[in-house]
């Protein structure tokens, strides 16, 4: 039975002297560490040096974090203009996943070109691990009681067969809320399972298509979850994440079709072995 006197979970995990260590940061860091481990493991199989992945992460993580915060601050500028001291308080939440993805992608493209690593291959290796980190990271929002949805009822939440601690945490401002953090976390976890199951099937994905499938999967689910949230970033009365989700979803489909029709790309399982790019030419010459 749900204890109606139960309190929300403490967002502070522990104190190190005057420093408060937030669950939000611990959860985000845990997702990143697991993602890096899985990316390195898969990268070895595809011929990518682990040191290259570690070096890339050293650049990508700060860029992703800064861009995630900037993205959020830009679309909440009236508040932060009046409260500039709040801009750096990232430990209280307020980062945007799409902002982090944009920042990380810029770094990945720059880094791979500098190290002569196939960009699409690196994105493919990273994609399933990123969506897993996103799934884990949403529990940081849970601890901060953010990324929630519209007002609902206790009966509705109980009908979902949720544990009591989730129901209690969804009592925000005196009203029960839709656990949209959970919807997105589950959707991202399913996406991780799908990508991990499919990407090793021979002749299924060309390089770049694991990543583009990730983009389609995440943007499709995010569009609907975003529509249930009450804290969406807005642009001219439109939800920014929904606009971007539509662009990314159809853009990824168009890019897959274009690359299949107009380019000869290696299969994902070929890894850094680019012989598949020259194979069609050799066969043509033999004919």
N, C-alpha and C positions, 0 to 999 in steps of 0.2 A: 504494500500500500504506500502511496505517495505521502510523504510527510510535508504538510503544507507549511510547517514552520521552518523547513530546511532553508538554509541560506545558499546564495550563489557561490560557486567555487571562487577561491581566492586567486586572482591573476598573478600574484607574486609567488614564485616557487620557493625562494629562500633569499636571505640577505647575506651579502659579503661585506660586513662592516656597513658603511653608508650606502653601498650599492645594492639596489633591488634587482634581483634576477627574475625576469618575467617568464611565465610559462610560454607566452607567445614566442619569445626568442628561442627558447629551448626547442620547441616543437618545429619551428622553421629550420633551425640548425640541424635537427635530426633528419628532417626530410632531405636537406641538401647533402648531408654526409652519405645517406643511403643512395641518393641519386648518383653521386660521384663514384661510389663503389661499384654500382651496377654499370655505369658508363665505362669505367676502366675495364671491367671484366669483359664487356661486349666489344669494346674497342680493340682489345688484344686479338680477339677472334677475327676482326675485320682488318687487321694490319695497322692499327693506329698505336703509336708508342704511348704508353701510359704517362710518360713525362710530358708529352705534348698536351694531354688532357689536363694534367695538374696545372701546367703553366697557363693554359687557357682559362681554367677556373679562377686563378688568381686575378685575372683581368675581368672575367665575366661577372663574378659575384658582386664586386663593388659597383660595376656599371648597372647591373640588374637592380640592385638595391637603391641606388641613386635615382635611376629612371622611374622605378616604381613609386618612389616618394614624390618626385617631381610631377609625374602624371597625376597623382592624387591631389597634390597641392594646387596645380594649375586649375583643375576643375572645381576646387573649393577655395579659390583665391580670395573672395570677399572675406571669408572667415580668417584666413591666414594673413591677409593684409592688415586686419585689425589685431591679430595675435601672432606677430612674427616669431615670438619666442617658442611657439608650438611647432614650428616647421621641423625642427630637428628631433622632436620627440617621437621617433619612429617606433619606440618600444611600446607605445600606447596604441599601436595599430595605425591604420591609415596608409596602406600601400596598395597599389593596383597591380594585379597580375599582368594585365596587358602591357603596362609600362615596363615591368621587369622583363617581359619577353622581348620587347622592342630593344631595350638596352643590351640584353644578352645576345640577341641576334646580330646586332651591329658589331659586337666584339668578336663573335664566332666567325663572321665573314672576314673581318680584318685579320684575325689571328691565322685562320686557315690559309689565306692567300699569302701571308708572310712566311708560313712554314711549309707551303706547297702541299697541303692536305686537302683532299676533295671536300669542298664545303658541304655539299648535299649529304655526303656520307657521314660527316661529323654530326650534322643535324639529325640524321636518322638514328645514329647511336644514342644521341641525347634525348630524343623525343619521348620514348616510353618512361625514362627515368624522371624527366621533367614533370610529366603528368602525374606520376606517383608522388613526387614532392608536393605538387599542388594539392593532391588529395590529403596528404598528411598536414600540410600547412593550414588547411581550412579549420583544423582543430585548434589552431592558435586563435582564429577568429572566435571560435566557440568559447575559449577561456576568457576572451575579452568582451564577450557578449556583443559581438558585432557581426555584420554580414547576415543579419536576420531578415525575416519576411514580415508580412502583414499580420495584424492581430488575428488570433484564432482562439480556440477554446481548449480547456483542459481535456475535455472528452475527445476532441480530435487528435490531440497528441497521444493520449492513451490508446486510441484506436490504431495508431501506428505501431503499437507494441514497443515503444521506446523505453529505455531504462529510465528510472526515476531521476538520475543525476542529469540527464539531458533535459527532461521535462522541467526540472527545477531551474536549470540554467536558462531556459527559454522564457522564464517569467521575467520580463524586462520592463521596467517602468510601471509595474503594477498590472501588466497584461501579458498573456501568453502569446508567443510569436511563432510564425512558421520557421522551422529549423532549416532555412535555405543553405546554411553552411553544410549541413549534412547531405542534402540533396546533391550539391555540387561535389562533395567529397566522394560520395558513392559513385556518381557518374564518372569522375576522374579515375577512381579505382577500377571500374569496369573497363574504361578506355585502356588503362595500363595492361589489364589482363588480355584484352583483345589484341593489342599491338604485340605483346610478348608471345602470344600464341601464333600469330600470323606471320611475323616478320622473318621467320626462319624457313618458311615454305619456299622451295625452289621456284624461280620464275614467277613469283607473285608481285614483288615490289622492285621497281627500278630504283636506283639511288635517288633519294629525295622524296619518294612516295610514302615512306614510313612517317617522315616528318609531316608531309602534307595531309596524310590521313589523321595524324594527331591534331593538326589544325582544324580539320573538318569536325572531328569528334568533339573536341573541347568547345569550339565555337557554337556548335549545334546545341549542346546541353546548356552552355552558359546563356544563350539567348533566352531560353525558357525560365531558367532559374533567376536571371536578372529581372524578368518581368514580375517576379514575386517579391522582390526585395523593396525595402522602403528607404534604403540609404544609397541609392544609385547616384553616380555622378551624372549630371545633366548638362545638355547642350541644347539650347532653344527648346526646352520642354521635351526633349528626347533623351532617352537613356543612352549614354555614350557607349557602354559595353554592348548594348543590343545592336547599335549601328555598326560597331567594329566587328561584331560576331557575324553579321550578314555579309559584310565585305570580305572577311577572311574565309568564310565557308564557301561562297561562290568563287572567290579568287583562287582558292586551293583546287577546286574542281576544274576550273578553267586552265590552271597551270599544269595539272596532270594531263589533261587532254592535249594541250599544246605541246608538251614535252614528248608525249607518246607519238604524236603525229609528225613532229618536225625535228626531233633530235634522236640521235643514237646514244643512249645512256647505258652504262653498265648496270647489271643487277645488283641489288643491295648485298647479296651474299658474296659477290666478287670482291668486296672490300676495296683495298687500295690497289688491287690487281686490275689494271686498266686494259688488259688484253682484249676484253669484250668490245672496246671501242674500235679496235683495229680489225677484229675478226671479220665483220661484214665486208671490209675492203679487200682482205686477202681472198675471201671466198669469191668475190666478184672478179678479181684478177685471174683466179684459177679457171673460171668459166670462160 
